[in-house]
Amino acid sequence: MLQITDSAAEAIRRQLAKITEPEEPRVRLGIIEGTVKMAVDRERTGDTTVNHAGAGLIVMDPATSHQLDERKLDVDEATSALVLR
């Protein structure tokens, strides 16, 4: 399963705290034409949910979850951007 670092979780929490719609927003990861994309969405039936400290932060469909298995979401120190390692 995708892992998430503390710094990435905090960055996501800060962004999701600003969102009012949908209720209980999550970051959805998807792979489009070989590129990982992120968008604000809600949890859907069949999704894999990545939790950090008991809170659901990231959702993805089963195919994306399989492709990102063994990866880690982190924050790049130089750019403050979320990156997959």
Secondary structure, 3 states (H helix, E strand, C coil): CCEECHHHHHHHHHHHCCCCCCCCCEEEEEEECCEEEEEEECCCCCCEEEEECCEEEEEECHHHHHHCCCCEEEECCCCCCEEEC
